[in-house]
Amino acid sequence: MRIGFDAKRAFANKTGLGNYSRFVLDALIVHEPGQEYLAYTPKNNRNLFEEFPGGSIHYPKGFIDQKLSAYWRYARITRQLREDHIDVYHGLSNEIPQGLQAAGIQSVVTIHDLIFERLPHLFKPVDRAIYRHKFQSACKRADAVVAVSDQTRRDLIELYGVDDTKIKVIYQDCNPVFQKRLTVEERGRICAEHGIDGPFILCVGTLEERKNQHRLIEAFARLKNHDFKLVLVGKPTPYLQKIKQTIQRLKLEDRVLLLHHVSSPHLPALYQAAEVFAYISIYEGFGIPIVEALHSGTAVLAAKGSCLEEAGGPGGLYSDPYQTENISEQLQKLVTDVHLRNSLSEAGKLHVQQFAGKRIAGQLVQLYQSLS
């Protein structure tokens, strides 16, 4: 079977949709080599996915398609897929091109989340309109829809009326680097490079309102009888000002550390060195940072109300992301009870096995074969 993929994000995005695309393609190549996988992308100039076979990467043909790559992905790519005898085309990032059905090509689309529908105030109206059109159109035209969590499946049914029988929940794993255990010396050296000493609570994620870091800081300020620090790692946005104001208001300048430029190779060390990983995001499609923490053997505090309980399972405690007191109560348990942290760590290691690449690749190929 020849399976084509919208792989733009795999070769262009360092995080998020890029990580998912690389994970899927890598898992399929490694664990399901019996099929033929072709990746379609407008360009590949960022060296983000050197492991993918160069001969299986396909670019726009002809001058017009190269110059109008967005339109190529939207419609003109279908002719190229037909010429390449693609059996199934998988849109890895919420969209698929026009004309697949008429070309006799089966299609799958992965929908990651409907955050823009659940939290519309965080998105510009024009962006919401574009996303809604793309997502709804893809769900309507695709032969199957992959939801990365049961939460996303429920959202698709409730908000877009997608037929439940058309949706398949298939999870994802994180980058394999988080599964490699570092030595105590390596972890200590990297923490020292970033100014981290002593026990700490780690939070990794873009510093934006939805991630809710200011409430985490407020909850941290309520903790009693501890010598922990709070380390926030993430790309800054205008929300950073609110975070800094919260730190100053609570006089936590010497207890909260903000890191904006931690390299990917250093992240596993921070995860493994942390006593607790806290991620109280208001809404997510899946929650990869939770999976990274579980692989790292770190106990988790996460938010109720979206998919994070799916991601963390018995490897974490959960709190209402809008209730600072509740967040603090759960965090206090983790900070003061080392036995609880250890038991959550062990439970998390078992839970995270269901996200393994071999399992996911098998589920995807089974889905592709069911369509052909």
Secondary structure, 3 states (H helix, E strand, C coil): CEEEEECHHHHHCCCCHHHHHHHHHHHHHHHCCCCEEEEECCCCCCCCCCCCCHHHEECCCCHHHHHCHHHHHHHHHHHHHHHCCCCEEEECCCCCCCCCCCCCCEEEEEECCCHHHHCHHHCCHHHHHHHHHHHHHHHHHCCEEEECCHHHHHHHHHHHCCCHHHEEECCCCCCHHHHCCCCHHHHHHHHHHCCCCCCEEEEECCECHHHCHHHHHHHHHCCCCCCCEEEEECCECCCHHHHHHHHHHCCCCCCEEEECCCCHHHHHHHHHHCCEEEECCCCCCCCHHHHHHHHCCCEEEEECCCCHHHHHHHHEEEECCCCHHHHHHHHHHHHHCHHHHHHHHHHHHHHHHHHCHHHHHHHHHHHHHHHC
